Amino acid sequence: MNDYTTRPVQVGDAEAIRSIYNIEVLESTVTFDMVERSLDDQISWITDHSGSYPAIVAVNTTGTVVGFASLTAYRPRPAYATTVENSVYVHREHRSKGIAVTLMQELLTAAAEHGFHSVIARIVGDHDASIQLHASCGFQQIGREVEVGRKFGKWLDVVVMQKML
Ligand SMILES: CC(C)(COP(=O)(O)OP(=O)(O)OC[C@H]1O[C@@H](n2cnc3c(N)ncnc32)[C@H](O)[C@@H]1OP(=O)(O)O)[C@@H](O)C(=O)NCCC(=O)NCCS
């Protein structure tokens, strides 16, 4: 039995989510953000992810948020409206317990219920854990953008994966 459950994001989750996210901003290339999210940024993000583009959190038995996953618009031009981009983050101390897979399954169900047709994941090129996670959730690699990013003095590829709903 899992020792965590999932639910839609709430404004009260802001501090926990930004703490999970900001460590990756500062220490890794899994996000191309360079500046930590403020609490206000995170609250705006939650508001933006409470309607058509949902976010869900995984919460452990003590009520602590241990991971989150979200959908975001893929591109601003209207003909792209049926495609979404996904994101998933798990707290460093709670990895390898199946939390990301559970969040992804819930997110993909929500994406289908919200009427989206396809989900795109954009993953930094050397990130085998995320590439394998997405493959195990039915995503297929459809492309690779070469040296499109630069962080910590290194060029970064982006692997593009897609799942049709
Ligand atoms: C990638 C990430 C979300 C995985 O979270 P997790 O809860 O540890 O993953 P799970 O336990 O659900 O594992 C699911 C699958 O992902 C893959 N995976 C997870 N961690 C892995 C690792 N260190 N190496 C290789 N594959 C890994 C495996 O296929 C695994 O399935 P398996 O256990 O049957 O082999 C987590 O490492 C993370 O939050 N990283 C930082 C944020 C990030 O990179 N997000 C993705 C941005 S594109």
Backbone and ligand atoms as CSV (ligand in chain L), in Angstrom:
chain,resi,resn,atom,element,x,y,z
A,1,MET,N,N,0.838,-1.203,0.000
A,1,MET,CA,C,0.000,0.000,0.000
A,1,MET,C,C,0.881,1.265,0.000
A,2,ASN,N,N,0.464,2.277,-0.758
A,2,ASN,CA,C,1.235,3.514,-0.800
A,2,ASN,C,C,1.109,4.271,0.519
A,3,ASP,N,N,2.207,4.956,0.929
A,3,ASP,CA,C,2.099,5.792,2.126
A,3,ASP,C,C,1.923,7.258,1.724
A,4,TYR,N,N,1.307,7.477,0.566
A,4,TYR,CA,C,0.996,8.836,0.120
A,4,TYR,C,C,-0.287,8.790,-0.712
A,5,THR,N,N,-0.924,9.956,-0.792
A,5,THR,CA,C,-2.123,10.082,-1.626
A,5,THR,C,C,-1.941,11.286,-2.543
A,6,THR,N,N,-2.816,11.417,-3.523
A,6,THR,CA,C,-2.728,12.584,-4.412
A,6,THR,C,C,-4.025,13.385,-4.310
A,7,ARG,N,N,-3.894,14.664,-4.594
A,7,ARG,CA,C,-5.067,15.558,-4.607
A,7,ARG,C,C,-4.728,16.785,-5.437
A,8,PRO,N,N,-5.763,17.573,-5.846
A,8,PRO,CA,C,-5.464,18.816,-6.566
A,8,PRO,C,C,-4.666,19.785,-5.690
A,9,VAL,N,N,-3.852,20.593,-6.321
A,9,VAL,CA,C,-3.029,21.564,-5.596
A,9,VAL,C,C,-3.914,22.598,-4.892
A,10,GLN,N,N,-3.402,23.110,-3.762
A,10,GLN,CA,C,-4.076,24.180,-3.021
A,10,GLN,C,C,-3.060,25.294,-2.752
A,11,VAL,N,N,-3.560,26.503,-2.519
A,11,VAL,CA,C,-2.648,27.632,-2.281
A,11,VAL,C,C,-1.720,27.357,-1.095
A,12,GLY,N,N,-2.217,26.640,-0.100
A,12,GLY,CA,C,-1.400,26.322,1.074
A,12,GLY,C,C,-0.213,25.420,0.776
A,13,ASP,N,N,-0.142,24.870,-0.441
A,13,ASP,CA,C,0.985,24.011,-0.829
A,13,ASP,C,C,2.166,24.821,-1.368
A,14,ALA,N,N,1.994,26.139,-1.473
A,14,ALA,CA,C,2.986,26.955,-2.194
A,14,ALA,C,C,4.395,26.805,-1.633
A,15,GLU,N,N,4.543,26.903,-0.330
A,15,GLU,CA,C,5.893,26.869,0.252
A,15,GLU,C,C,6.563,25.505,0.001
A,16,ALA,N,N,5.785,24.438,0.162
A,16,ALA,CA,C,6.356,23.094,-0.044
A,16,ALA,C,C,6.753,22.889,-1.500
A,17,ILE,N,N,5.920,23.326,-2.420
A,17,ILE,CA,C,6.221,23.132,-3.841
A,17,ILE,C,C,7.454,23.944,-4.233
A,18,ARG,N,N,7.516,25.181,-3.768
A,18,ARG,CA,C,8.661,25.991,-4.214
A,18,ARG,C,C,9.960,25.480,-3.602
A,19,SER,N,N,9.865,24.874,-2.433
A,19,SER,CA,C,11.090,24.315,-1.854
A,19,SER,C,C,11.571,23.102,-2.655
A,20,ILE,N,N,10.642,22.252,-3.108
A,20,ILE,CA,C,11.023,21.106,-3.954
A,20,ILE,C,C,11.607,21.616,-5.275
A,21,TYR,N,N,10.995,22.676,-5.821
A,21,TYR,CA,C,11.393,23.180,-7.139
A,21,TYR,C,C,12.718,23.962,-7.080
A,22,ASN,N,N,12.833,24.828,-6.073
A,22,ASN,CA,C,13.973,25.754,-6.071
A,22,ASN,C,C,15.319,25.056,-5.919
A,23,ILE,N,N,15.338,23.913,-5.236
A,23,ILE,CA,C,16.627,23.211,-5.107
A,23,ILE,C,C,17.110,22.741,-6.477
A,24,GLU,N,N,16.159,22.401,-7.353
A,24,GLU,CA,C,16.542,21.985,-8.713
A,24,GLU,C,C,16.977,23.184,-9.551
A,25,VAL,N,N,16.345,24.341,-9.325
A,25,VAL,CA,C,16.765,25.565,-10.017
A,25,VAL,C,C,18.227,25.866,-9.690
A,26,LEU,N,N,18.568,25.735,-8.416
A,26,LEU,CA,C,19.901,26.129,-7.955
A,26,LEU,C,C,20.976,25.095,-8.241
A,27,GLU,N,N,20.599,23.804,-8.224
A,27,GLU,CA,C,21.633,22.756,-8.212
A,27,GLU,C,C,21.619,21.824,-9.413
A,28,SER,N,N,20.637,21.922,-10.290
A,28,SER,CA,C,20.577,20.941,-11.379
A,28,SER,C,C,20.160,21.603,-12.700
A,29,THR,N,N,20.246,20.824,-13.748
A,29,THR,CA,C,19.834,21.310,-15.070
A,29,THR,C,C,18.479,20.730,-15.490
A,30,VAL,N,N,17.754,20.080,-14.565
A,30,VAL,CA,C,16.459,19.499,-14.960
A,30,VAL,C,C,15.441,20.587,-15.278
A,31,THR,N,N,15.624,21.778,-14.697
A,31,THR,CA,C,14.832,22.934,-15.105
A,31,THR,C,C,15.779,23.967,-15.695
A,32,PHE,N,N,15.304,24.672,-16.721
A,32,PHE,CA,C,16.133,25.714,-17.335
A,32,PHE,C,C,15.906,27.062,-16.649
A,33,ASP,N,N,15.090,27.098,-15.591
A,33,ASP,CA,C,14.996,28.320,-14.785
A,33,ASP,C,C,16.332,28.562,-14.095
A,34,MET,N,N,16.652,29.834,-13.897
A,34,MET,CA,C,17.924,30.205,-13.260
A,34,MET,C,C,17.692,30.908,-11.921
A,35,VAL,N,N,16.482,31.403,-11.717
A,35,VAL,CA,C,16.195,32.209,-10.529
A,35,VAL,C,C,15.120,31.493,-9.714
A,36,GLU,N,N,15.343,31.423,-8.411
A,36,GLU,CA,C,14.374,30.749,-7.539
A,36,GLU,C,C,12.999,31.409,-7.618
A,37,ARG,N,N,11.963,30.595,-7.442
A,37,ARG,CA,C,10.607,31.127,-7.377
A,37,ARG,C,C,10.365,31.749,-6.001
A,38,SER,N,N,9.783,32.948,-6.004
A,38,SER,CA,C,9.359,33.551,-4.735
A,38,SER,C,C,8.033,32.919,-4.314
A,39,LEU,N,N,7.634,33.193,-3.087
A,39,LEU,CA,C,6.336,32.678,-2.625
A,39,LEU,C,C,5.207,33.250,-3.475
A,40,ASP,N,N,5.300,34.536,-3.821
A,40,ASP,CA,C,4.258,35.143,-4.676
A,40,ASP,C,C,4.219,34.473,-6.053
A,41,ASP,N,N,5.406,34.207,-6.627
A,41,ASP,CA,C,5.457,33.497,-7.923
A,41,ASP,C,C,4.734,32.159,-7.809
A,42,GLN,N,N,5.021,31.463,-6.686
A,42,GLN,CA,C,4.460,30.115,-6.545
A,42,GLN,C,C,2.945,30.166,-6.364
A,43,ILE,N,N,2.463,31.177,-5.633
A,43,ILE,CA,C,1.012,31.303,-5.448
A,43,ILE,C,C,0.346,31.608,-6.797
A,44,SER,N,N,0.975,32.476,-7.610
A,44,SER,CA,C,0.424,32.755,-8.950
A,44,SER,C,C,0.403,31.484,-9.790
A,45,TRP,N,N,1.473,30.711,-9.686
A,45,TRP,CA,C,1.560,29.446,-10.432
A,45,TRP,C,C,0.414,28.532,-10.022
A,46,ILE,N,N,0.129,28.442,-8.736
A,46,ILE,CA,C,-0.961,27.569,-8.262
A,46,ILE,C,C,-2.305,28.078,-8.794
A,47,THR,N,N,-2.496,29.382,-8.760
A,47,THR,CA,C,-3.742,29.942,-9.303
A,47,THR,C,C,-3.876,29.594,-10.782
A,48,ASP,N,N,-2.769,29.703,-11.513
A,48,ASP,CA,C,-2.785,29.387,-12.950
A,48,ASP,C,C,-3.019,27.896,-13.199
A,49,HIS,N,N,-2.753,27.054,-12.190
A,49,HIS,CA,C,-2.892,25.601,-12.357
A,49,HIS,C,C,-4.075,25.048,-11.562
A,50,SER,N,N,-5.102,25.854,-11.445
A,50,SER,CA,C,-6.296,25.403,-10.716
A,50,SER,C,C,-7.508,25.285,-11.625
A,51,GLY,N,N,-7.313,25.493,-12.939
A,51,GLY,CA,C,-8.437,25.417,-13.871
A,51,GLY,C,C,-8.164,24.415,-14.974
A,52,SER,N,N,-8.100,24.901,-16.217
A,52,SER,CA,C,-7.929,24.008,-17.368
A,52,SER,C,C,-6.605,23.260,-17.357
A,53,TYR,N,N,-5.590,23.870,-16.765
A,53,TYR,CA,C,-4.252,23.267,-16.727
A,53,TYR,C,C,-3.939,22.878,-15.276
A,54,PRO,N,N,-4.362,21.696,-14.843
A,54,PRO,CA,C,-4.303,21.386,-13.418
A,54,PRO,C,C,-2.908,21.017,-12.928
A,55,ALA,N,N,-2.740,21.144,-11.620
A,55,ALA,CA,C,-1.579,20.580,-10.927
A,55,ALA,C,C,-2.101,19.703,-9.808
A,56,ILE,N,N,-1.382,18.598,-9.561
A,56,ILE,CA,C,-1.748,17.729,-8.457
A,56,ILE,C,C,-0.519,17.528,-7.572
A,57,VAL,N,N,-0.781,17.243,-6.313
A,57,VAL,CA,C,0.321,17.009,-5.385
A,57,VAL,C,C,0.190,15.609,-4.802
A,58,ALA,N,N,1.343,15.061,-4.391
A,58,ALA,CA,C,1.365,13.829,-3.603
A,58,ALA,C,C,1.672,14.239,-2.167
A,59,VAL,N,N,0.902,13.699,-1.241
A,59,VAL,CA,C,0.997,14.077,0.165
A,59,VAL,C,C,1.216,12.817,0.990
A,60,ASN,N,N,2.161,12.855,1.923
A,60,ASN,CA,C,2.393,11.643,2.733
A,60,ASN,C,C,1.448,11.599,3.929
A,61,THR,N,N,1.639,10.600,4.780
A,61,THR,CA,C,0.668,10.382,5.866
A,61,THR,C,C,0.686,11.502,6.903
A,62,THR,N,N,1.765,12.293,6.929
A,62,THR,CA,C,1.790,13.420,7.874
A,62,THR,C,C,1.281,14.714,7.229
A,63,GLY,N,N,0.811,14.615,5.987
A,63,GLY,CA,C,0.277,15.798,5.317
A,63,GLY,C,C,1.322,16.606,4.579
A,64,THR,N,N,2.558,16.119,4.535
A,64,THR,CA,C,3.628,16.851,3.840
A,64,THR,C,C,3.546,16.606,2.338
A,65,VAL,N,N,3.697,17.689,1.567
A,65,VAL,CA,C,3.739,17.552,0.107
A,65,VAL,C,C,5.092,16.965,-0.288
A,66,VAL,N,N,5.076,15.816,-0.960
A,66,VAL,CA,C,6.333,15.149,-1.326
A,66,VAL,C,C,6.585,15.170,-2.831
A,67,GLY,N,N,5.621,15.696,-3.600
A,67,GLY,CA,C,5.832,15.796,-5.045
A,67,GLY,C,C,4.658,16.505,-5.690
A,68,PHE,N,N,4.879,16.940,-6.915
A,68,PHE,CA,C,3.788,17.597,-7.654
A,68,PHE,C,C,3.975,17.367,-9.148
A,69,ALA,N,N,2.865,17.480,-9.870
A,69,ALA,CA,C,2.900,17.345,-11.333
A,69,ALA,C,C,1.891,18.330,-11.907
A,70,SER,N,N,2.187,18.834,-13.096
A,70,SER,CA,C,1.313,19.877,-13.643
A,70,SER,C,C,1.263,19.822,-15.163
A,71,LEU,N,N,0.208,20.437,-15.688
A,71,LEU,CA,C,0.058,20.659,-17.125
A,71,LEU,C,C,0.140,22.153,-17.383
A,72,THR,N,N,0.788,22.498,-18.493
A,72,THR,CA,C,0.934,23.899,-18.881
A,72,THR,C,C,0.644,23.991,-20.372
A,73,ALA,N,N,0.166,25.148,-20.803
A,73,ALA,CA,C,-0.077,25.335,-22.236
A,73,ALA,C,C,1.212,25.065,-23.009
A,74,TYR,N,N,1.089,24.421,-24.150
A,74,TYR,CA,C,2.267,24.059,-24.943
A,74,TYR,C,C,2.814,25.271,-25.687
A,75,ARG,N,N,1.956,25.967,-26.411
A,75,ARG,CA,C,2.340,27.171,-27.158
A,75,ARG,C,C,1.183,28.163,-27.095
A,76,PRO,N,N,1.454,29.470,-27.177
A,76,PRO,CA,C,0.365,30.450,-27.035
A,76,PRO,C,C,-0.592,30.524,-28.227
A,77,ARG,N,N,-0.148,30.169,-29.435
A,77,ARG,CA,C,-1.031,30.350,-30.589
A,77,ARG,C,C,-2.207,29.372,-30.504
A,78,PRO,N,N,-3.420,29.847,-30.863
A,78,PRO,CA,C,-4.636,29.101,-30.539
A,78,PRO,C,C,-4.717,27.699,-31.120
A,79,ALA,N,N,-4.135,27.435,-32.272
A,79,ALA,CA,C,-4.275,26.099,-32.858
A,79,ALA,C,C,-3.522,25.030,-32.072
A,80,TYR,N,N,-2.652,25.470,-31.137
A,80,TYR,CA,C,-1.944,24.507,-30.282
A,80,TYR,C,C,-2.736,24.151,-29.017
A,81,ALA,N,N,-3.966,24.677,-28.889
A,81,ALA,CA,C,-4.670,24.604,-27.599
A,81,ALA,C,C,-4.970,23.193,-27.138
A,82,THR,N,N,-4.949,22.211,-28.031
A,82,THR,CA,C,-5.266,20.839,-27.628
A,82,THR,C,C,-4.029,20.063,-27.161
A,83,THR,N,N,-2.883,20.729,-27.171
A,83,THR,CA,C,-1.635,20.095,-26.719
A,83,THR,C,C,-1.180,20.747,-25.416
A,84,VAL,N,N,-0.683,19.929,-24.492
A,84,VAL,CA,C,-0.162,20.456,-23.236
A,84,VAL,C,C,1.239,19.910,-22.973
A,85,GLU,N,N,1.958,20.630,-22.116
A,85,GLU,CA,C,3.282,20.181,-21.679
A,85,GLU,C,C,3.167,19.757,-20.209
A,86,ASN,N,N,3.878,18.709,-19.847
A,86,ASN,CA,C,3.780,18.251,-18.456
A,86,ASN,C,C,5.082,18.486,-17.697
A,87,SER,N,N,4.936,18.446,-16.372
A,87,SER,CA,C,6.084,18.628,-15.490
A,87,SER,C,C,5.850,17.773,-14.248
A,88,VAL,N,N,6.911,17.187,-13.679
A,88,VAL,CA,C,6.752,16.371,-12.470
A,88,VAL,C,C,8.014,16.489,-11.625
A,89,TYR,N,N,7.822,16.724,-10.330
A,89,TYR,CA,C,8.942,16.873,-9.391
A,89,TYR,C,C,8.624,16.118,-8.110
A,90,VAL,N,N,9.615,15.375,-7.614
A,90,VAL,CA,C,9.462,14.654,-6.354
A,90,VAL,C,C,10.576,15.108,-5.407
A,91,HIS,N,N,10.235,15.316,-4.159
A,91,HIS,CA,C,11.199,15.721,-3.133
A,91,HIS,C,C,12.382,14.740,-3.107
A,92,ARG,N,N,13.580,15.274,-2.975
A,92,ARG,CA,C,14.777,14.424,-3.066
A,92,ARG,C,C,14.783,13.281,-2.053
A,93,GLU,N,N,14.173,13.506,-0.900
A,93,GLU,CA,C,14.177,12.450,0.134
A,93,GLU,C,C,13.073,11.418,-0.063
A,94,HIS,N,N,12.269,11.586,-1.102
A,94,HIS,CA,C,11.121,10.680,-1.279
A,94,HIS,C,C,11.112,10.026,-2.660
A,95,ARG,N,N,12.279,9.954,-3.273
A,95,ARG,CA,C,12.343,9.389,-4.633
A,95,ARG,C,C,12.420,7.865,-4.606
A,96,SER,N,N,12.203,7.281,-5.789
A,96,SER,CA,C,12.285,5.821,-5.992
A,96,SER,C,C,11.252,5.047,-5.168
A,97,LYS,N,N,10.093,5.679,-4.932
A,97,LYS,CA,C,8.998,5.001,-4.229
A,97,LYS,C,C,7.772,4.903,-5.125
A,98,GLY,N,N,7.923,5.270,-6.401
A,98,GLY,CA,C,6.775,5.213,-7.307
A,98,GLY,C,C,5.901,6.458,-7.284
A,99,ILE,N,N,6.345,7.511,-6.590
A,99,ILE,CA,C,5.505,8.717,-6.477
A,99,ILE,C,C,5.345,9.398,-7.840
A,100,ALA,N,N,6.443,9.496,-8.595
A,100,ALA,CA,C,6.349,10.166,-9.906
A,100,ALA,C,C,5.405,9.414,-10.839
A,101,VAL,N,N,5.490,8.097,-10.835
A,101,VAL,CA,C,4.600,7.318,-11.712
A,101,VAL,C,C,3.137,7.551,-11.325
A,102,THR,N,N,2.858,7.544,-10.022
A,102,THR,CA,C,1.483,7.782,-9.572
A,102,THR,C,C,1.011,9.170,-10.001
A,103,LEU,N,N,1.863,10.182,-9.782
A,103,LEU,CA,C,1.495,11.543,-10.186
A,103,LEU,C,C,1.252,11.626,-11.692
A,104,MET,N,N,2.124,10.978,-12.464
A,104,MET,CA,C,1.985,11.012,-13.929
A,104,MET,C,C,0.676,10.353,-14.367
A,105,GLN,N,N,0.347,9.215,-13.745
A,105,GLN,CA,C,-0.899,8.536,-14.133
A,105,GLN,C,C,-2.102,9.428,-13.843
A,106,GLU,N,N,-2.102,10.062,-12.668
A,106,GLU,CA,C,-3.213,10.971,-12.313
A,106,GLU,C,C,-3.266,12.152,-13.289
A,107,LEU,N,N,-2.079,12.664,-13.618
A,107,LEU,CA,C,-2.019,13.837,-14.499
A,107,LEU,C,C,-2.523,13.493,-15.903
A,108,LEU,N,N,-2.144,12.311,-16.390
A,108,LEU,CA,C,-2.570,11.904,-17.736
A,108,LEU,C,C,-4.082,11.664,-17.772
A,109,THR,N,N,-4.625,11.132,-16.680
A,109,THR,CA,C,-6.083,10.970,-16.598
A,109,THR,C,C,-6.757,12.343,-16.645
A,110,ALA,N,N,-6.212,13.287,-15.868
A,110,ALA,CA,C,-6.770,14.645,-15.862
A,110,ALA,C,C,-6.661,15.284,-17.246
A,111,ALA,N,N,-5.523,15.070,-17.907
A,111,ALA,CA,C,-5.330,15.671,-19.243
A,111,ALA,C,C,-6.392,15.154,-20.212
A,112,ALA,N,N,-6.674,13.861,-20.150
A,112,ALA,CA,C,-7.702,13.293,-21.035
A,112,ALA,C,C,-9.078,13.855,-20.666
A,113,GLU,N,N,-9.361,13.928,-19.365
A,113,GLU,CA,C,-10.666,14.453,-18.926
A,113,GLU,C,C,-10.847,15.916,-19.336
A,114,HIS,N,N,-9.760,16.657,-19.381
A,114,HIS,CA,C,-9.846,18.076,-19.751
A,114,HIS,C,C,-9.893,18.265,-21.263
A,115,GLY,N,N,-9.858,17.162,-21.999
A,115,GLY,CA,C,-10.052,17.239,-23.446
A,115,GLY,C,C,-8.797,17.446,-24.257
A,116,PHE,N,N,-7.620,17.333,-23.630
A,116,PHE,CA,C,-6.388,17.513,-24.402
A,116,PHE,C,C,-6.112,16.277,-25.250
A,117,HIS,N,N,-5.410,16.477,-26.344
A,117,HIS,CA,C,-5.195,15.413,-27.334
A,117,HIS,C,C,-3.810,14.800,-27.235
A,118,SER,N,N,-2.865,15.578,-26.737
A,118,SER,CA,C,-1.479,15.121,-26.730
A,118,SER,C,C,-0.705,15.843,-25.630
A,119,VAL,N,N,0.237,15.123,-25.018
A,119,VAL,CA,C,1.071,15.704,-23.956
A,119,VAL,C,C,2.528,15.632,-24.394
A,120,ILE,N,N,3.215,16.741,-24.242
A,120,ILE,CA,C,4.633,16.834,-24.607
A,120,ILE,C,C,5.467,16.967,-23.331
A,121,ALA,N,N,6.563,16.217,-23.278
A,121,ALA,CA,C,7.536,16.390,-22.193
A,121,ALA,C,C,8.839,16.866,-22.818
A,122,ARG,N,N,9.428,17.888,-22.235
A,122,ARG,CA,C,10.714,18.418,-22.712
A,122,ARG,C,C,11.718,18.194,-21.591
A,123,ILE,N,N,12.714,17.354,-21.856
A,123,ILE,CA,C,13.580,16.819,-20.804
A,123,ILE,C,C,15.040,17.077,-21.162
A,124,VAL,N,N,15.809,17.587,-20.215
A,124,VAL,CA,C,17.220,17.834,-20.510
A,124,VAL,C,C,17.886,16.512,-20.930
A,125,GLY,N,N,18.732,16.612,-21.961
A,125,GLY,CA,C,19.167,15.446,-22.723
A,125,GLY,C,C,19.801,14.302,-21.958
A,126,ASP,N,N,20.483,14.590,-20.846
A,126,ASP,CA,C,21.179,13.510,-20.134
A,126,ASP,C,C,20.379,12.979,-18.943
A,127,HIS,N,N,19.098,13.309,-18.887
A,127,HIS,CA,C,18.298,13.000,-17.684
A,127,HIS,C,C,17.604,11.643,-17.856
A,128,ASP,N,N,18.401,10.573,-17.671
A,128,ASP,CA,C,17.877,9.226,-17.930
A,128,ASP,C,C,16.678,8.878,-17.050
A,129,ALA,N,N,16.675,9.325,-15.786
A,129,ALA,CA,C,15.558,8.973,-14.885
A,129,ALA,C,C,14.242,9.491,-15.452
A,130,SER,N,N,14.241,10.750,-15.906
A,130,SER,CA,C,12.994,11.325,-16.423
A,130,SER,C,C,12.616,10.702,-17.777
A,131,ILE,N,N,13.624,10.444,-18.608
A,131,ILE,CA,C,13.339,9.815,-19.905
A,131,ILE,C,C,12.721,8.430,-19.682
A,132,GLN,N,N,13.281,7.675,-18.742
A,132,GLN,CA,C,12.727,6.334,-18.455
A,132,GLN,C,C,11.358,6.435,-17.807
A,133,LEU,N,N,11.194,7.406,-16.916
A,133,LEU,CA,C,9.877,7.618,-16.288
A,133,LEU,C,C,8.821,7.859,-17.362
A,134,HIS,N,N,9.102,8.784,-18.276
A,134,HIS,CA,C,8.114,9.103,-19.312
A,134,HIS,C,C,7.886,7.913,-20.249
A,135,ALA,N,N,8.961,7.192,-20.583
A,135,ALA,CA,C,8.784,6.008,-21.441
A,135,ALA,C,C,7.873,4.997,-20.750
A,136,SER,N,N,8.058,4.834,-19.427
A,136,SER,CA,C,7.232,3.855,-18.704
A,136,SER,C,C,5.779,4.312,-18.611
A,137,CYS,N,N,5.528,5.596,-18.839
A,137,CYS,CA,C,4.154,6.113,-18.846
A,137,CYS,C,C,3.598,6.218,-20.270
A,138,GLY,N,N,4.290,5.637,-21.245
A,138,GLY,CA,C,3.756,5.573,-22.603
A,138,GLY,C,C,4.185,6.694,-23.530
A,139,PHE,N,N,5.136,7.514,-23.104
A,139,PHE,CA,C,5.651,8.577,-23.984
A,139,PHE,C,C,6.677,7.971,-24.952
A,140,GLN,N,N,6.717,8.533,-26.152
A,140,GLN,CA,C,7.729,8.133,-27.133
A,140,GLN,C,C,8.623,9.324,-27.460
A,141,GLN,N,N,9.903,9.055,-27.629
A,141,GLN,CA,C,10.807,10.145,-28.009
A,141,GLN,C,C,10.541,10.539,-29.453
A,142,ILE,N,N,10.284,11.828,-29.681
A,142,ILE,CA,C,9.970,12.292,-31.038
A,142,ILE,C,C,11.012,13.273,-31.560
A,143,GLY,N,N,11.972,13.611,-30.724
A,143,GLY,CA,C,12.984,14.532,-31.234
A,143,GLY,C,C,14.011,14.888,-30.188
A,144,ARG,N,N,15.023,15.573,-30.677
A,144,ARG,CA,C,16.081,16.050,-29.779
A,144,ARG,C,C,16.546,17.409,-30.294
A,145,GLU,N,N,16.459,18.401,-29.445
A,145,GLU,CA,C,16.958,19.730,-29.789
A,145,GLU,C,C,18.385,19.815,-29.240
A,146,VAL,N,N,19.322,20.095,-30.121
A,146,VAL,CA,C,20.743,19.998,-29.754
A,146,VAL,C,C,21.274,21.355,-29.272
A,147,GLU,N,N,21.845,21.330,-28.054
A,147,GLU,CA,C,22.516,22.505,-27.471
A,147,GLU,C,C,21.644,23.758,-27.530
A,148,VAL,N,N,20.356,23.596,-27.154
A,148,VAL,CA,C,19.439,24.750,-27.144
A,148,VAL,C,C,19.469,25.490,-25.810
A,149,GLY,N,N,20.096,24.864,-24.800
A,149,GLY,CA,C,20.150,25.509,-23.488
A,149,GLY,C,C,21.572,25.651,-22.999
A,150,ARG,N,N,21.744,26.542,-22.033
A,150,ARG,CA,C,23.066,26.716,-21.431
A,150,ARG,C,C,22.880,27.057,-19.960
A,151,LYS,N,N,23.471,26.235,-19.092
A,151,LYS,CA,C,23.375,26.455,-17.642
A,151,LYS,C,C,24.641,25.889,-17.016
A,152,PHE,N,N,25.123,26.542,-15.984
A,152,PHE,CA,C,26.362,26.137,-15.301
A,152,PHE,C,C,27.517,25.974,-16.302
A,153,GLY,N,N,27.520,26.811,-17.360
A,153,GLY,CA,C,28.628,26.791,-18.317
A,153,GLY,C,C,28.628,25.617,-19.271
A,154,LYS,N,N,27.494,24.924,-19.391
A,154,LYS,CA,C,27.441,23.760,-20.294
A,154,LYS,C,C,26.289,23.904,-21.278
A,155,TRP,N,N,26.517,23.399,-22.507
A,155,TRP,CA,C,25.433,23.313,-23.473
A,155,TRP,C,C,24.513,22.170,-23.085
A,156,LEU,N,N,23.212,22.382,-23.304
A,156,LEU,CA,C,22.222,21.379,-22.902
A,156,LEU,C,C,21.299,21.038,-24.064
A,157,ASP,N,N,21.173,19.745,-24.345
A,157,ASP,CA,C,20.175,19.268,-25.308
A,157,ASP,C,C,18.826,19.130,-24.605
A,158,VAL,N,N,17.774,19.110,-25.390
A,158,VAL,CA,C,16.432,18.805,-24.869
A,158,VAL,C,C,15.863,17.626,-25.653
A,159,VAL,N,N,15.506,16.576,-24.929
A,159,VAL,CA,C,14.811,15.438,-25.535
A,159,VAL,C,C,13.315,15.742,-25.481
A,160,VAL,N,N,12.648,15.587,-26.623
A,160,VAL,CA,C,11.196,15.849,-26.678
A,160,VAL,C,C,10.479,14.508,-26.747
A,161,MET,N,N,9.544,14.312,-25.807
A,161,MET,CA,C,8.767,13.070,-25.790
A,161,MET,C,C,7.281,13.434,-25.858
A,162,GLN,N,N,6.483,12.516,-26.408
A,162,GLN,CA,C,5.060,12.818,-26.600
A,162,GLN,C,C,4.222,11.594,-26.289
A,163,LYS,N,N,3.062,11.846,-25.705
A,163,LYS,CA,C,2.059,10.786,-25.534
A,163,LYS,C,C,0.748,11.286,-26.121
A,164,MET,N,N,0.176,10.487,-27.031
A,164,MET,CA,C,-1.141,10.805,-27.570
A,164,MET,C,C,-2.180,10.287,-26.576
A,165,LEU,N,N,-3.223,11.064,-26.362
A,165,LEU,CA,C,-4.248,10.650,-25.382
A,165,LEU,C,C,-5.426,9.989,-26.081
L,1,LIG,C1,C,12.494,12.155,-12.272
L,1,LIG,C2,C,11.734,12.052,-10.954
L,1,LIG,C3,C,10.437,12.855,-11.082
L,1,LIG,C4,C,11.430,10.594,-10.629
L,1,LIG,O1,O,10.674,10.556,-9.420
L,1,LIG,P1,P,10.533,9.212,-8.538
L,1,LIG,O2,O,9.338,9.376,-7.647
L,1,LIG,O3,O,11.818,8.905,-7.899
L,1,LIG,O4,O,10.219,8.129,-9.668
L,1,LIG,P2,P,9.465,6.745,-9.466
L,1,LIG,O5,O,9.906,6.126,-8.177
L,1,LIG,O6,O,8.002,6.928,-9.661
L,1,LIG,O7,O,10.100,5.906,-10.650
L,1,LIG,C5,C,9.399,5.747,-11.836
L,1,LIG,C6,C,10.316,5.317,-12.953
L,1,LIG,O8,O,11.163,6.394,-13.309
L,1,LIG,C7,C,12.440,5.886,-13.700
L,1,LIG,N1,N,13.429,6.355,-12.735
L,1,LIG,C8,C,13.211,7.029,-11.593
L,1,LIG,N2,N,14.381,7.339,-10.988
L,1,LIG,C9,C,15.355,6.823,-11.778
L,1,LIG,C10,C,16.755,6.826,-11.721
L,1,LIG,N3,N,17.427,7.420,-10.722
L,1,LIG,N4,N,17.438,6.240,-12.746
L,1,LIG,C11,C,16.790,5.662,-13.761
L,1,LIG,N5,N,15.428,5.618,-13.871
L,1,LIG,C12,C,14.747,6.199,-12.892
L,1,LIG,C13,C,12.316,4.389,-13.685
L,1,LIG,O9,O,11.848,3.973,-14.956
L,1,LIG,C14,C,11.246,4.171,-12.643
L,1,LIG,O10,O,10.562,2.955,-12.784
L,1,LIG,P3,P,11.123,1.637,-12.029
L,1,LIG,O11,O,11.229,1.984,-10.596
L,1,LIG,O12,O,10.078,0.612,-12.327
L,1,LIG,O13,O,12.453,1.352,-12.664
L,1,LIG,C15,C,12.600,12.620,-9.778
L,1,LIG,O14,O,13.894,12.068,-9.857
L,1,LIG,C16,C,12.684,14.116,-9.733
L,1,LIG,O15,O,11.811,14.788,-9.158
L,1,LIG,N6,N,13.752,14.713,-10.326
L,1,LIG,C17,C,13.909,16.160,-10.313
L,1,LIG,C18,C,12.829,16.836,-11.101
L,1,LIG,C19,C,12.817,16.314,-12.518
L,1,LIG,O16,O,13.846,15.994,-13.085
L,1,LIG,N7,N,11.619,16.276,-13.099
L,1,LIG,C20,C,11.449,15.885,-14.475
L,1,LIG,C21,C,11.748,17.068,-15.311
L,1,LIG,S1,S,11.597,16.647,-17.048
